């Protein structure tokens, strides 16, 4: 009977332990992310509505052009 000396029985166990440690670290990382405070979104200023043709702003208020109107 020939005995094989190139077999390493511990490799399978070591691989399982490495995978276990990897997934355990991933679970801890996800838990830290889940418990972290959520960042506040930066407020976006509203997009100004373009005024209708004619008129202008006075003191930040738009006044339409009423030249030629009666009334």
Order of alpha helices (4+ residues) and beta strands (2+ residues): alpha-beta-beta
